[in-house]
């Protein structure tokens, strides 16, 4: 199967998570293209090739299939011309006829490795990143942009750009004409608000930001549906007609980072306090694994960088049972156990399809020594009112 996609579906993630290569020739590549200059493109390709060549040396076998995978990856990376600011993610195993190639938004550290399973940790965590709709508006125009995983794209074509322009300066000889202008402006903002609600209800984004001049904010706010006000995370001052994508992203990202930092601090404080009082918190690999096994976990908190959990963990490929020790058979269902060198890979696979939120802590350090924690829905041995009161 040879597939190139821009979005990883839940079904594809599940299929990739179940893939296993006993010979250790499952190849994983993450390549983050940097700046748009030709020099940086060349440097990025050279760096990517070096890492892939290192990965080739780690392959157990030196078969033609292994070399074919590496050669194809080198050719793919060599042909990249910026990749639209998206990261290139490749999962390949020539021996089993697998080649999955994705162009995804997000900031990924360069990675190239071979093993018995694909390294899905960075991708699985990235899949739950919030999408921010940025609506820019004045009385003359409206623009829509999407900020996702640090990448911004414009989608203003989704709005009706042929609407009659409304003048914002000058005098009027008629009160009637002035009132007509005010009504046209209201309809313009109403049109934008209706489309924002439509896109949200169709799950095109998760959070909303507004960019406008101070003098037009009240007019825009008056037309926002209560549901849009609920998901509004901030606004910033900008000239909607002149602002560049870079300027918009800088202002919007500052709002995102500020909100994420506060949310992380509150979450970690809540989890650590809950763990100390036997409430809705679990800290450390052993306790987190136990909570995952019991179905208690609401949110799994991981370090900012993938691969920081050095401990190895075994995972049952049938029932998802987790064990710290190395086993060949599952103690619960007698299914086959898979051993993952990095605990994170096993924990994330266990979380797939279990409605568990994944959060990487970019601003707040998780408790030592393991640097992993979980916010719980409940504790199996404590009733919910007692846990919430703790």
C-alpha positions in Angstrom: 0.0 0.0 0.0 1.5 3.4 -1.1 -0.4 6.4 0.2 0.4 10.2 0.4 -2.1 12.3 2.4 -2.3 15.7 4.1 -4.3 14.5 7.0 -4.0 11.4 9.2 -7.4 9.8 9.8 -8.2 8.0 13.1 -8.5 4.8 11.0 -5.0 5.3 9.6 -3.5 6.0 13.0 -5.0 2.9 14.4 -3.7 0.8 11.5 -0.2 2.3 11.8 -0.3 1.8 15.6 -1.0 -2.0 15.1 1.9 -2.5 12.6 4.8 -4.6 13.8 8.0 -5.6 12.0 9.8 -8.4 13.8 13.0 -7.8 11.7 13.2 -4.2 13.0 12.9 -2.6 9.5 9.9 -0.3 10.3 11.3 3.1 9.2 10.0 6.4 10.6 10.9 9.8 9.3 9.9 13.3 10.6 11.3 16.2 8.6 10.5 19.8 9.5 11.3 22.2 6.7 12.6 25.5 8.0 12.7 29.0 6.4 11.8 29.8 2.8 15.3 30.7 1.6 17.0 28.5 -0.9 20.0 28.1 1.4 17.9 26.9 4.3 16.1 24.4 2.0 19.5 23.0 1.0 20.7 22.8 4.6 17.4 21.2 5.7 17.8 18.5 3.0 21.4 17.8 4.0 20.5 17.5 7.7 17.6 15.2 6.8 19.8 13.0 4.7 22.4 12.7 7.4 19.8 11.6 10.0 18.2 9.1 7.5 21.7 7.6 6.8 22.2 7.2 10.5 18.9 5.4 10.7 20.0 3.1 7.9 23.0 2.0 10.1 20.6 1.1 12.9 18.6 -1.3 10.7 19.0 -4.9 11.7 19.2 -6.2 8.2 21.0 -4.7 5.2 18.6 -6.2 2.7 17.6 -4.6 -0.6 14.3 -3.8 0.9 15.9 -1.7 3.6 18.1 0.1 1.1 15.1 0.7 -1.2 13.2 2.4 1.7 16.1 4.7 2.6 16.8 5.5 -1.1 13.2 6.4 -1.7 13.1 8.6 1.5 16.3 10.4 0.3 14.7 11.1 -3.0 11.6 12.4 -1.4 13.4 14.7 0.9 15.7 15.9 -1.9 12.7 16.9 -4.0 11.2 19.0 -1.3 11.0 22.7 -2.1 9.7 24.2 1.2 6.7 21.8 1.5 4.3 24.8 2.1 5.6 25.1 5.7 4.3 21.6 6.5 6.3 18.7 8.1 6.9 15.6 6.1 6.1 12.4 8.0 6.9 9.0 6.4 6.2 5.5 7.7 7.8 2.7 5.5 8.5 -1.0 5.5 9.5 -2.1 2.0 9.5 -5.8 3.0 5.8 -5.6 3.8 4.9 -3.2 1.0 4.1 -0.2 3.3 4.7 3.4 2.4 2.6 6.1 4.2 3.6 9.7 3.5 1.9 12.7 5.2 2.3 16.5 5.0 1.0 17.7 8.4 1.0 21.0 10.3 3.0 21.2 13.5 6.5 21.6 14.9 8.3 18.3 14.9 11.9 17.7 15.9 13.8 16.0 13.0 13.7 12.3 13.6 14.7 9.2 11.6 14.8 5.7 13.1 14.1 2.1 12.4 12.5 -0.4 14.8 9.9 -3.1 15.3 7.1 -0.4 15.3 6.6 3.0 13.8 7.4 6.0 16.1 3.9 7.5 16.3 4.4 9.4 19.6 4.9 12.9 18.0 2.0 12.4 15.5 -0.5 11.0 18.0 0.1 13.9 20.4 -0.1 16.4 17.6 -3.4 15.1 16.3 -5.2 16.7 19.3 -3.8 20.2 18.8 -6.5 22.9 18.9 -7.4 24.7 15.7 -7.9 28.5 16.0 -10.0 30.4 13.6 -8.8 34.0 13.2 -11.5 36.4 11.9 -10.3 39.8 10.8 -13.0 42.4 10.0 -13.8 46.0 9.5 -16.7 47.7 7.8 -15.2 47.1 4.4 -13.9 43.5 4.5 -13.5 40.3 6.3 -10.8 37.7 6.3 -10.6 34.2 7.7 -7.4 32.4 8.7 -6.7 29.1 10.5 -3.9 28.6 13.0 -3.0 25.0 13.7 0.1 23.6 15.4 2.0 26.8 14.7 1.1 27.0 11.0 -1.2 29.6 9.6 -3.2 29.4 6.4 -5.7 31.9 4.9 -9.2 30.8 3.9 -10.9 34.1 3.0 -12.2 32.7 -0.2 -14.8 31.0 1.9 -16.5 34.3 2.5 -18.4 36.3 -0.1 -15.8 38.9 -1.1 -18.1 40.4 -3.7 -20.3 42.1 -1.1 -20.8 45.9 -1.6 -18.1 47.9 0.2 -19.3 50.1 3.0 -17.7 53.6 3.3 -16.3 54.4 6.7 -15.3 58.1 6.1 -16.9 61.2 4.7 -20.1 63.1 5.4 -23.7 62.3 4.5 -26.3 64.7 3.2 -29.1 62.5 4.4 -29.9 60.9 7.7 -31.6 58.1 5.7 -28.4 57.4 3.8 -26.4 57.3 7.1 -28.8 54.9 8.6 -28.6 52.8 5.5 -24.8 52.6 5.9 -25.2 51.6 9.5 -27.6 48.8 8.6 -25.2 47.6 5.8 -22.4 47.5 8.3 -24.5 45.5 10.8 -25.5 43.0 8.0 -21.8 42.7 7.0 -20.8 41.7 10.6 -23.9 39.5 10.9 -22.9 37.7 7.7 -19.4 37.1 9.1 -20.8 35.9 12.5 -23.2 33.5 10.8 -20.4 31.9 8.7 -18.2 31.6 11.8 -21.0 29.7 13.6 -21.6 27.5 10.6 -17.9 26.6 10.3 -17.7 25.9 14.0 -20.8 23.7 14.0 -19.3 21.7 11.2 -16.1 21.2 13.4 -13.8 23.2 11.1 -12.1 24.8 14.1 -12.1 24.7 18.0 -11.4 28.2 19.2 -12.0 31.7 17.9 -10.0 34.9 17.8 -11.0 38.3 16.4 -8.6 40.8 14.9 -10.0 44.3 14.3 -9.6 48.0 15.1 -10.8 49.1 18.5 -13.6 51.2 17.1 -15.3 48.3 15.4 -15.0 45.7 18.1 -18.4 46.5 19.8 -20.2 46.2 16.5 -18.6 42.8 15.8 -19.2 41.5 19.3 -22.9 42.5 19.1 -23.4 40.0 16.3 -21.6 37.0 17.8 -23.7 34.1 18.8 -23.4 33.0 22.5 -21.6 29.8 21.4 -19.0 31.9 19.5 -18.5 34.1 22.6 -18.0 30.9 24.6 -15.1 29.7 22.4 -13.6 33.2 21.9 -10.1 33.1 23.5 -9.0 36.6 22.7 -8.8 39.5 20.3 -6.1 41.8 19.0 -5.8 45.2 17.3 -4.9 45.0 13.6 -5.7 46.6 10.3 -7.7 43.7 8.6 -6.8 45.0 5.1 -3.1 45.6 5.5 -2.0 42.9 8.0 0.3 40.2 6.7 0.1 36.5 7.6 3.3 36.9 9.6 1.9 39.8 11.6 -1.4 38.0 12.3 0.4 34.8 13.3 2.6 36.7 15.8 -0.3 38.4 17.5 -2.4 35.3 17.5 0.3 33.0 18.7 1.0 35.3 21.7 -2.6 34.8 22.7 -2.4 31.0 22.3 0.9 30.8 24.2 -0.4 32.9 27.1 -3.6 30.8 27.4 -1.7 27.5 27.1 0.8 28.5 29.8 -1.9 29.4 32.3 -3.9 26.3 31.5 -0.9 24.1 31.9 0.0 25.6 35.2 -3.5 25.1 36.6 -3.7 21.6 35.2 -0.3 20.5 36.7 -1.2 22.1 40.0 -4.5 20.3 40.1 -3.0 16.9 39.1 -0.1 17.1 41.6 -2.5 18.1 44.4 -4.9 15.4 43.5 -2.2 12.8 43.5 -0.9 13.9 46.9 -4.5 13.6 48.4 -5.4 10.4 46.5 -7.9 12.5 44.5 -8.1 13.0 40.7 -4.4 12.9 39.9 -1.7 10.3 39.1 2.0 11.1 39.0 4.8 8.8 37.8 4.8 6.0 35.2 3.7 3.3 37.6 0.6 5.2 38.9 -0.3 6.5 35.4 -0.2 3.0 33.9 -2.4 1.7 36.7 -4.9 4.5 36.1 -4.9 3.9 32.3 -5.6 0.2 33.0 -8.6 1.1 35.1 -10.0 3.5 32.6 -9.6 6.5 35.0 -7.6 8.8 32.8 -9.2 11.9 31.4 -6.0 13.7 30.3 -2.5 12.2 29.8 0.3 14.7 30.5 3.6 14.2 28.7 6.9 16.0 28.4 7.3 18.6 25.6 9.7 16.4 23.6 9.0 12.9 22.5 11.3 10.2 23.7 12.0 11.6 27.2 10.4 8.6 28.9 13.4 6.2 28.7 11.7 3.3 30.5 10.4 0.4 28.3 6.9 -0.9 28.5 5.0 -3.9 27.1 1.6 -3.6 25.5 -0.9 -6.3 24.6 -1.8 -6.0 20.9 -5.2 -7.5 21.6 -6.6 -5.9 24.8 -4.2 -3.0 25.4 -3.0 -4.3 28.7 0.2 -2.5 29.9 3.1 -4.1 31.8 6.4 -2.6 33.0 8.1 -6.0 32.7 8.9 -7.7 29.5 6.3 -10.4 28.7 5.5 -12.5 25.6 1.9 -13.3 26.6 -0.7 -11.1 28.2 -1.7 -12.0 31.7 -5.3 -10.9 31.1 -6.2 -12.3 27.6 -3.2 -14.4 26.7 -2.6 -12.2 23.7 0.8 -11.3 22.3 2.7 -8.6 24.2 4.8 -6.0 22.3 7.8 -4.4 23.9 8.4 -0.7 23.3 11.7 0.9 24.1 10.1 4.2 24.9 7.1 4.0 27.3 5.4 6.9 25.6 4.8 4.9 22.4 3.0 2.2 24.4 1.0 4.6 26.5 -0.2 6.6 23.4 -1.2 3.4 21.6 -3.2 2.4 24.6 -4.9 5.8 24.6 -6.0 5.5 20.9 -9.8 5.2 20.7 -10.3 5.6 24.5 -11.4 9.3 24.5 -8.2 10.3 26.4 -6.9 13.8 25.8 -3.2 14.1 25.2 -1.3 17.2 26.4 2.3 18.0 26.0 3.6 20.3 28.7 5.6 23.0 26.8 5.6 25.6 29.7 5.4 23.6 32.9 7.8 20.9 34.1 6.2 17.6 35.2 7.2 16.0 38.5 10.4 14.0 38.7 11.6 11.3 38.2 9.4 10.1 35.3 8.0 13.4 34.1 4.6 12.0 33.3 1.2 12.5 35.0 -2.5 12.2 34.4 -5.7 14.0 35.3 -8.4 11.5 36.2 -12.1 11.2 35.5 -12.6 9.2 38.8 -10.8 6.9 41.1 -12.0 3.3 41.0 -11.5 2.9 44.7 -13.0 6.3 45.7 -16.4 7.5 44.9 -16.7 10.7 42.7 -17.9 13.1 45.4 -15.0 12.1 47.7 -12.5 12.5 44.9 -13.8 15.9 43.8 -13.7 17.1 47.4 -10.1 16.2 47.8 
